[in-house]
Amino acid sequence: MHSTPYKSTSLKFNIVEKGNLAILLLLCMVVGFLVSRFLLSVSMVLFGINALYNINPKRWGSNTWWLLSLLWLAGLAFSGLWTANMEQYATVLQLKLPLLLLPLAVGFLPKFTNAQVRVLLFSLGACLLAGCFYSVYFLFADYQHFIEEYKISHLLPTLAKNDYISFSLSVALYVLIAVSQWSVLQTKAQKVAISLLIAFMVVYLHVLAAKSGLLSIYLILMVGGLYQAIVRRQWKGLLLVLAIPVVLTSAIFLLPTFRERKEYIVYTYYMYKINDKSGRFGDLSRLISFDLATDIIGQHPITGVGAGDVLDEMTKGYIKKYPEVAPENRLIPHNQFLNMAVGTGLVFMILMVIWWLYPLTWCWKNKKGIFIFIGWLVLFSQMMVEPYLEGQFGVFVFTFYAILLYHLCTPQQSTHQA
């Protein structure tokens, strides 16, 4: 997408103001994510309006990523023609509304200044740090209780309405963003502060022991380390990769929550080996949902069953093929792409995949392209095991970090492309 360069002094002032307001609204989104769904919704809308202010709608068509989003979102809308459950259909569409606005807004903001980036980096870090302390407080307040809870896969409470998947993913992606912006830090004190913040967050992710956060942080460490070692020829990257098993082993011995989480995963694998079909184990429930989803896609490959009827059709599959799974353990397909195919068919799922992959073009001829690639890999890993865009927090985390990856990790230029 392209935006015309600003020339006059007054217009340059508007760029600064627009950027400052964008930073403020991004931080309001984060606060809303942590404590208020209403604030989150309002902030997302205002962020989009701010980005599009004074932008001629005729220029919207230059935003390729947005145009691609319109294609697969149209599939969701059209599936209402054959959806029976219109109430659920309306909910599905409502949750996707930010994806109509924010991909369009991404390329029409001025690039953030280094000062704005520092404000964002420290403010975002402070918000997420508060969320980490919130979780850790419960562990200190009733240590034995929560160690026992981890034995049955009940994790520490988190902000974001106890959505530990989205919260831990956000913490891991913050670590990636912070590392990518190391060069904007001006003083030794700033670098020490960010270093300590990163270290604390990495330890916190092991204490919380949510698989989403752990998978994300280890993808960041492994891919980043391999890139440094192979592409940049900096062998400290190889040391980073080799340190991963050391960190994992240390966490097992030093962190009881992590150790209990590991034991639960081992037990889950045992239940898989004996072919457990109860649906009581999260990872095994995902496999069951994949099986049912592929059955439904085989029956409705072109149109899908309708965006509002996904759960209803899955429920029929559970009753027929997995009757031992209790109603509360019945899931929609726990893979975003399978979920799309079940609802709207394979054609629109393919369009969604193309839309998903398009931001990787931001990596080309870009010194910080590796950070965009790693961020997308982390988000992709979640899409493969969660219907991640079927909830408000998932849509927020995806769009929020897509915005940051674009604006913080693409070159400064007078015209902006997305």
N, C-alpha and C positions, 0 to 999 in steps of 0.2 A: 504494500500500500504506500501511497506517496502523499506527503503534505507539503504545501508550498512554503519555501523559506520565508521567514519574517525579516523585514528590512528596517522599518522605522523604529525610533527609540521607544515609542509608546507600545508598539507591537512586541518589542523585545521584553518590555516590562510585563506584558500579558503572558508571554511564555513563562516567565519566572512565577507569576501568580498561578497560572494553570498547573505548573509543576508542583508548587507548594500545596495547592488544594488537592492534587492527586495523591501526594504523600500523606496528607491528613486523612483522606478518605480510605486509603489503603490501611492505615493504622486503625481507623474506625472499624473497618472490616474485621481486622484481627481481634479487636476487643469484642465485637459482635459474635464472632466465631467462638470465643471463649465463654461469653456470659449471656448473650442476648441474640436470639434468632432474628428478632425484629430489627435491631440495629444493623445486623449483618445484611438483611435484605435492603434496607434503606440505603446503606452505604454503597452497596453494589450498584444500585440504580443511579445514585448521585455521581459515582465515579464514572459511569458510562456517559452521563449527561455532560459532565465536565470535559471529558475527552473529546466529545463530539461538538462542543460549543464552537460556533463560528466555522464549522466544517460544512461545506456545500454537500448536500446528499448525493449530488451527481458524482462525487469522488468516492463514494462508498464502494462502488463496483471495482475499484482498484485493489480492494482488500481480498486477495485470493483465499486466505484462510477463512474469512467470514463467509464468502460465497460457498466454499465447501461445506461449512457448517449448515448453511441453509438447505443444502441438498439432503443431508441425512435427517435433519430436523423435519423437513417436509415429509419424509417417510413416516415419522411418528404421527404427524398431523393427519396425513391421509389415511392411516390405519384406523382412524376413528370411524371410517365408513363401514368397517366390518368388526368393530369392537362392540361387545355386548355390555361390558362393565364401564359405563360412561363416567361414573364417579372416579374410578381409579384412573381412567384415561385422562381426565382433567387434572388429576394430581401429577401424573407423569409429565404432562405438558408444562404445568406450572413450575415444576422443579427445573425444567430445562430453559426457562426464560432468560436467565443470565447468560446462557450460551448464544442467545440471539444478539445480545448487547455487547458483552465484554470482548469477544474476539474481534468485533468491529472496532472497538475503542482502542485496542492495543497499539495500533500503528499511528494513531492521530494525536498522541501525547508528545510533547517535546521531550528530548532526552533529559534525564535527571542530571543535575550538576553533582560534582563530588561532594559538596556540602550537603545536598539533599540526600545523597546515598548514605552518608554517615549518619544523618538523623534517622533515616529509615532503618539502617542496620542496628543501631543501638536501641531504638524504640521497639522495634520488632523483637529483638533479643530480650529486652526487659519484660515484654508481655509474655513471651513463651517461658522465660525463667520463672515468672510468677506462677504459671501453670505447672511447671515442674515442682516447685516448692509446695504447691497445693497437694499434689500426689504424695510427695515424700512425707508431708505432715501426718497423713493417715498411717503410714508405716511406723513412724515414731510414736504416734498416739496409742496404737494397739498392735504392736509388733507380732505377737504370737498369733493373734486372730488372722492377720493377713497372710502370714506364712502358711497357715492351714488352708486359707482360701485359695492360695496358689496351687495347692494339691488337687483342686477340682476346677482349675482354669478360671478362677475369679480373680481378676487383676485389681491393682490399686485404682481407686476412683481418679478420674481426670476431669478437667474442665471440658468444654464443648459437649455438655450433656452426657459425659461419661463415654464419649466416642473415642476410645483409646486408639483405634486404628487411624482416624484422621489426625488426632493430636500428635501421636508419635511420628506419623509421616511428616507432619508440618515441622516438628523439631529436627528430624533428619534432613529435610530439605533446607532448613535454615542453616545448618552446618555447611551444606554445599554452597549456598549463597554467600555466607560469610567468608569462606575460603576464596571464592571467586572475586571478592571485592577487597582482598588484602591490600592491593596497591593504592586504594583511596584513603587508607588510614595514614594520618599525618605524623603522629607522635608515637614514641615507644609506649607511653601509657595506654593509648588506644589499642595498640597491637597486643599488649599484655592482657588488657580487659577482654578483647575478643578471643584470645587464646584460652583464657580461663573459662569463658562462657562456652566455647566449643568443647573443651575437656569435660566440663560439668554435664553438658547435654549428652555427650557420648556415654558417660557413666550412668546418667539418668535413664537412657534408653535400655541399658542392661538391667537396671533396677526394676523398671516397669516390665521389661521382658515381653512386650507385645511383639509378635512375630513380624508385623508390618514395619514397625520402626527398626527392628534388628536387621531384617532383610534389606531395608533401605540404606541404613548406615554402612552395612558391609558391602553392598553394591558400590556405594560411593568410594569406600576405601579401596576396594579391589580394582575397580575400573580406573580410578584416579591413579592408583599406584602403578598399574600396568602401563598406563599412558605415559607416566613420568619415566618409567624404566625403558620402554620400547621406543616411543616416539621422541621423547626429549633427551634420551640417553642419560638420565639422572638416576643412578642406581639406588638412591635413597627411596625411590618409588618401589623398587623390588623389596627393600627392607619393610616398607609399609605393608606389602602383600604378605610377606613372611610373618609379620607380627600378628596377623589375623588369628591363626590358631592359638597363639600364645595368649592373646586377649580373651578368646573364648574359654580356654582352659582356666585362666585366672578368674574369670567371672563365675565359673562353676564352683570354684573353691571359696571365693570371697563373698559372693552375693547369694544369700539363701533364696531370694525370689527367683533369680535366674536359674539356680539349681533345681528348684521345684518345677519351674517351667520346662526345663530340659527333661525332667523325669516324666512329666505329663505328655510331652511329645513322644518320648520313647514308648510310653504306655499306649498312646494313640496308634503308633505304628504296629504294636503288638495286636491291637484290636483289628487293624487292617489285615494283618496276616491271617487272623482267624475268621476273616470275612464278616465282620460286624456290620449289620445293616440297620442299627437302631436309630441312627441320625443324631445321637447324643454327643458326638465328637465333631468339632467344627471342621477339621480338615476332611474327615470322611463324609460329612454332610455335603461338602463342596463337590466331592467326586460323584455322589448320588445325583446332585443337581445337574452336573455335566451330562450324566447318562440320560436323564430325563429330557434335558434340553435338546440333545442330539436326536432323540426319538421324535420330539415335536417338530424340529426343523425338517426332519425327513418327511414328515406328513404335510408340512406347509412351507416348502422351500421358497416359494415366490412371494407370497403375501404375508406370511407369518400369521399369528392368531389375532393380532390387534394389540396395540400397546397397552390397553387397559385390561387385557385378559390373560396376561402372562402368568400371574399367580394362580388364577383359576384353572388354567390348563395344566400348570405344574401340579396343582393339588389333585387333579384327576389322575395324573401320572403316578403320584405317590400312592393314591388309594389302590390303583390297579397293580403297580409293580413293586412298591415298597410299603405295604399296609402297616408294617411294624413301626414305621416312623410316626411319632406323635404329632398332632397338628401344630404344636408350637415349634417343632423342629423342621417343618416344611419350608423350603426356601425357594425364592426365584433363582434363576441361573446365576451362580456366583462367578460370573465372568462377564464383563461389560459387553463384549462383542457377541457372545452367545445370547445374552439377554436381548440385544438388539435384533439378532437374527430370529429369535423366537417371536418377538413382537411384530417385526416389520418385514421379515424375509431376508434372504441372502444378499440381494442387490443393495439394499440400503445399509446392510452391515458392511459391505465392501466400501461403500461411499464413506461410512463412518471411519473405517480403517485408513482410507486415503486422507481424510481430514485430520485424523490423529497423527499420521506420519508427516504431514506437510511442514510443521514447525522445525523438523530436522534440517530443512533447507537453510535455516538460520545459522547452521553450523559452518556452512561453506565459506572458505576464505576468511575465517574469523579466528583470531587468536584465542578467544575464550569459548570457541565452539564446543570444546570438550565438556564444559560445564552444562551447556544446553543438552548435549547428548546424554550425559549422566542423569540429569534431571528427568529427561524424557524416559530413560530406561527405568528409573525408580517409579515414575508414575505408571509406566506400562506394566511393571510387575504387579502393581495393585489392581490394575484393570483386569489382569488375568485371573485373579483370585477373589475379586469383589465386583459387584455391580456398582462401580464406584460413582457413576454419574446419576444414580437413582436416588440420591439423597442430597439435601441442601449443603451439608458439610463437605461431601465429596466434590460437588460442583465448585464450592468455594476454594478448596485446597488446590484443585486442578487449575482453575482460572487465575487465582492469586499468584501461584508460582510460575504459571505461563507468562503472566505479565512481567514478573520480576526477571525471569530468565531472558526475556526479550530485551527489556529496557536496561538491564545491568550487564548483559553479556554479548550484546551486539555493538559494533563500532559506532562511535559518535559520528553523526553525519547531518547534513543540512536538510536532507529529505529522508523520511522514515519509511521503511518498508516492512511489511509483515505478511 
